[in-house]
Amino acid sequence: MPILEYEHKFNELSRFSPKLVATEEERCRRFEEGLWLEIQVVVTANTYLNMRALAQAADRVAEK
């Protein structure tokens, strides 16, 4: 699944479990956990201000 499609699905499904993604930090952590390991390794080396920035970084890594 392409990263941007994953982001869309993640946002869609996260509405059903708001306690699991109550803060932006939790949203980013949960999002990272769902990424392919090869992408996870690269993006977890940085801190992102919001999930959109994280998704964009993951998408750039996936495109390489």
Secondary structure, DSSP 8 states (H G I E B T S, - for coil): --HHHHHHHHHHHHTT-TTTT-SHHHHHHHHHHTS-HHHHHHHTTS--SSHHHHHHHHHHHHH-
